[in-house]
């Protein structure tokens, strides 16, 4: 399922990605140690991962 969603679409929310727990996956960004880091968060369970694919 995640193979046909581009990297840009993850950030823009063009498609709704669902996690294995049934919640929506949102991409978030945080600025720490002088670097901008992106991570995926499941809205339902609160689990986080580096890539949205890891939550599916």
N, C-alpha and C positions, 0 to 999 in steps of 0.2 A: 504494500500500500504506500509506503513512504518513498518508493523508488520513483514514482512519477510526479512528485512534488518538488519543485525547484527550491534552491536555497533562499531565493528572494521571496518566494511564496510563504515560507515559514514565518518570516518576519512581518509580512504585510497582513497575514491572516486571510489570504485569498480562499483557502480551503479550510474547513474545520477538521482538525486532526483529533482523533479520539484515542485515549490511552487504553491500556488493558484493563483499567479499573472503571472505565466508562465515563471518565471525565474529559473535558476539553483540554488540549495541550496548548499552552501559551508560551511564546518565546519572550524572555526578559533579558535585560542587559544591566550590568553593574560595573561601576568604575572602581577598581581597587588596585593598589600598588602601581599606579600610573598606566594601567592597561584596561581596555574595555573588554569585558568578558560577557559572552552570551550563554544562556542556559535555558533549558526547557522546564516548565513547571506544569504538573497535572493539577487542574483546578479542584478536582474532587478529593483526591487523596493528599495533595500537597507534596508529592514526591518530586524530586528534581533530578535532572540528568544533563549531561553536556550536550547531547543531541536529542531531538524529538523522537528519533527512531528507537532510542533506548527505552522509551516509555511505552512503546506500542506492543 
